[in-house]
Amino acid sequence: MLTRTTGNSWVTTSWLVVAVCCLVMGCLAYRVGAQHDPERALGFQKRHGDEIVVCGQMYRIGTPVKLWMDPGGFDAYRTTRHFSSFEKRDWNSTVQEMQAGKINFVTKPQESSPDRYGLRFGSQAQELFTPEQIQQIRSGGWTLELLQDKVDQFVLHFDVCGTSSQCFFILHDIRGLSVHFMLDADGTIYQTLDLKERAWHATKSNDRSIGIEIANIGAYPKDQANPFEQWYARDDQGAYLIFPPKIRGVERFGGKKLRPRRPELVTLKVGETIYQQYDYTAQQYAALVKLTAALSDIFPKIRLDVPRMPDGKLLDRTLTDQQWASFSGIMGHYHVQGNKSDPGPAMDWEYLLEESRAQLSEIQKQR
């Protein structure tokens, strides 16, 4: 209880009480705020299931993503085979199967290293970076700013496997290769490596690119045999996916009937050959749009455009060395290598670009 005495002691006491009350309320507010502010909260942090990882940072893209560290994910950092039996998981067993002709790693001599990825610009490091930057990069310490300055291509592949599980089996276990992303038939994205890593997916573009393998059995010359009858059936709504026996990962789709976005075979020329291919699923396009826009936001040098001819149409053949060196944006594997046709005639490039630009605009509006 306050009592008035001489001078200003009553006033002084009042202000002291007010100050103590403010301090107590401030502490309570901080404690309450810390419980609701993710940036101040301690302990496990909530994941949303739509994050990709670049230089150790998580970026939400708004569509389901499984990371290499998630249950059900695919880890390209592992030197063991993903699908081998537990007893044959070690590198020595892998080498024995190489010698028996059951495994054929692309890197030669294939027994030399279990790695499926490498260091970006490793062979050119002394020309491109300062000694301090080289030491930083060698230790895995790419900064986002440095990576943004170097990565400027997004390369699209079809996997000729039909599911991302089957794709990882072939890439990781059999061929000793890697890719940053896989896009399954149901639209689920799998990230296998941090984007700072040099994945092995597109020869000379590996240093400067991000790669994605899209689940699709692929494109075939019009006048040659193809496996479409084993992979597609038809009903009154058009074509839908079926899966041959022993294809891995079909159970992940939960019995969904997945359809090409366009129901009929797409026939177009790639290079000097006319190819046929069934389109990617609507779920794949929706996820690819979200990822493409996000990558363009993260890496401003990845322009939302494709290689084009002088008349503005999509370039349907491989870039010359000079064109490749100067191109920054989204491209097919066939734009990099003349012996490739992916992502094939079915890729609706203009639709992908239009939707990705709209998505990027939405990302930027939310800032």
N, C-alpha and C positions, 0 to 999 in steps of 0.2 A: 504494500500500500504506500502510495506516494504522499508525502507531507511537505507543505511549503515551509521552507526555513528562510534564512537570510539570503540576500543577493540573488544570483542566478542559479543556485544549486538545484532548484526544482526543474528548471528548464534543462539544465545539463543532464539530470537524471532521466528526463523524458526522452531526450535524444539518444541516450545510451540504450534505453529499452527498445526504441525504434530500431537502432542499429543491430542489436542482438536479434530481434525478430526478423529483420531482413536477411541476416546471415543464415539463420535457421531455415527460412523459407527458400533461400538460394540453394542451400545444400540439399533440401528436399527436392527442389526442382531439378537439380543436376542428377540426383539419383533416379528420379522418374524419367528424365530425358534420356539418361544412359540406357534405361531399359527399352526405349523405343527408337533410339537413334542407332542404326547399324554401325555407324562410323565410330561410336564410342562404346558399343557393347562388347563385353569380353566373352570368351568361350567360343563354342562352335558357331559358325556363321551360316545362315540359311542359303542354300543353293536353290535356283529356280529351274534348273534343267534345260536352260536355253543358252548357256554360256559357251563361248569359244575362248581359247587361251592364246594370248600373244605376249611374248616377253614376260611370262609369268602373271600377266594381268588378265582378269576375266571381263569379257564384253558380252552383254546380252544381245541376242539377235532376234528373239521372238518366235523361235520354232524349236522343236525338240532336238537336243544335241546330247550324245553320250561321249564323254571324254575318255581318254585312255586310262585314267585312274578310276573310272566309274565301274560298278558291277555291270557286266555285259558289254563293256567297251573293248576296244582293240588297241593294244599297246605296241607301237613300233619301236619303242626303246628297248624292249626285251630282246635279249640275244638268244633266248630259247624259242622253240617253235610253239605256236599258240595251240595247235590242234594235235600235237603228238601225244602219245601215251606218256604218263608220268615217268615211267622207267626210261624213256628215250628222250627226255626233255633237254639233256645236256648237250653241249657243243660237240663233244667227241662222237656221240651217237649221230648227230647231224652230218658230221664229216664222213662217217662210215656209210651213210645212205647216199651221200654225194658220190663216193667211190663205187657204190653199187649201181649208180645211174638212176636212183629214185628221186634225187633232188638236183637241180641245176641252177645254182646262183649265177646271176648275170655278171657280177664282179669276178675278175680272174686275177690270180688263181683263186678259185672260190673257197678254198680251205683257209685262206689267209686271214680272214676277219669275219666275226659274226655280226658286225654292224650292218644295218640296213639304211642308214642315213649318214649325213656328214655335216661339215662346216660350210656355211655359205661363203663363197668367194675364197675358199681355202687356198687354191692355187694362185690366186691373184692378190692375196692379202697385202703383200709388201708394196704393190703398186697402188692399192686403193686406200690403205689405212695408215695411220701413224703407228709407231711402235706401241704407244700406250693403248690405242684402240685394238691393235692385234692381241695384246695381252688380255684385254678385257673380253674380247670376243672369244678367244680360246678357252676362257674359263666359263663360257656359257652366259656371259654378261652382256648380251646385246641390249642396248637401250632401245626403247620404242622409237625415239627420234632417229637413231642411226639406221634402224631397220626400215623405217618409213622412207628414208632417202634411197634405199637400195632395191626394195621390192616394188615392181611395177607391172607384173603380168599375173593373170589368173588363167590357168590352163585347164580346159574341160576334157575329160576322157569318158568313153563308155568302157565298162569293165569286162565285157564279153563273158561274164560270170553269172549275171542274173540276180545275185544277192550280194550284199556287202560282206556277209560271213564267208561266202565262197570266194569273193575277191580277196579278202585278207589271207585266206588259206593259200591262194596262188601267189600273191605278192610276197607275203612274209615267210611262209613256210617252205615254199617251193622255189621261188625265183630270187629271194633275197633283195627285194625292192621295197619301196615305201611311197606313201602319198599322204598329204596332210589331212585330207577329208575323204570320206566315202559317203555316198548318198544312196540309201536303200530304196527299194521299190515303194515302200509305204511312206517315204518322206523323212524318215529318221536320218539325221546326220551323225556320223561318227568322226571324231577328231582323234588322230593317232599320234600326233606330234605337236609340240608348241610350234607356232609359225616362224619362230626364229631359226628353226632347223632347216637344213638343206635336204629335202626329201628327194628320192631318186625316182622320177616319174617322167621326165621330159628332156632328157639329154642336155643340150646346151642352155635350156631355159631354167634348169634346176636352181642355179644361183639366185636368180632374180624373180622367181615365181612362187605362187601358191598353186597346188594341184588338187583336183578332186576327181575321184572315180565314181561315175554314176552307174547304178545297177541297170544294165540293159544288155541283152544278148548280142547286140551289135548290128552292124550294117554289112550287107553282102552284095556282090556284083549281081545285077539283074539276071544275067544269063548263066549263073552258077547255082549250085545246090546251096540250101540254107536250112537252119534248124527251126524255122518258125513254127512248124506243126507240133514240135515238142514243147514249145513255150507259150503258145497262144491258142485259145479256143474261142468260139463265137457263140453268141446268143442274140436275142432280138435287139439288144443295145449295141452290138458290135463286138470287137475283140476284147478279151480279158486274159490276164496272165495265168498260166498254169506252170508247174515246175516239175521237171524230170526227177526221177528217184535219185537219192543220194546228194542232192544239192543242199548245202548247208544253210541254215538260218531261216528256212521257210516258216518254221513254227513261230518266229518272231512277229509274223503278220496277223496272227490270231484268226486265221480263216477269212480275212477280208478279201473281197473280190476286187482286185486292182486292175485298172484299165488304162490303156494308152490315152493320153489327152485327146488325140485325134484318132478315131476308130479304124481308119484304113491305113494300109501300108503307104509310107512316104517314099517317093522315088525322085532322086535328084543326082546331079553330077557332082562328084568331089574329085578334083584333079582331072584325070582323063577317063575316069570310070563312072558309069551310072550305077548307083547303089540303091538298094531297098532296105528299109528299116521301119520297125514299129516305133511310134512316138514314146517318149517318156511319160510317166503317169502324172496326173494333175497334182498329186501330192508331192512328187519330185520337183515339179516346176515351182510350186508354192514355197517349198523350202529353199530351193536354189535362189529364188528371188531375194529372200531374206538374207541369205549368206552373201550373195553377190553385192547387195547394197551395203551390208556391214563391212565387207572387205574394202570397198571403195571409200567408205568413211574412215576406216582405220588407216588405209594406205592411199592417200590422195592421188598418187601417181597411177593407180589402177583406174584408168578412165572407164566410164560406162559406155564403151564402144568397142567395135571389133575391126579387124583388118578389112579394108574395103578397096574395091576397084575404082578407077577414075570416075566411073559413072555413079558412084555411091553405093553400089550393090556389094553384098558380102563377098569377100575374096574367097573363091572356091578352090584354092590351091595353096601350096606351101609358099611362105614368104621367102624372098631372096635374103641373103645374109645381111645386106644393107637395110632392107625393110624390117627384118627381125630386130636388128640392133636399135632401130629408132622407134619401134612400136611399144607403146605402153597402153595396156587395157586388157580386154578379155579375148581369149583366143582358143581355138581348138588344137588338139594334138597335131592334126594334119597341117596346121599353120607352121608348126615347128619342124616336123619331120615328113619327108616326102613319101615314106613307106607306111604312113598311118592315114586312117580315114575318120577317126573319132573326133568329136562326138557324133559324127554321121549326119546324113541328110535330114533326119527327123528333128534335130535340134532347132527349135523355133527361136532363132536369135533375136529377131526384132521384138517378139513378145517378151522375151527375157529382159532385153534392154529397157523396153518401155516400162515394164512393171518394176524393174530394179531402180530406175530413175525416180519413179513415184515413191517407192519405199525409202530411198535415200532422202528425198524431200521431207518425208514424215519424220525420219530420224533427226534431221536438222531442225525441224520445227519444235521438237520436244526439248531442245536445249535452252 
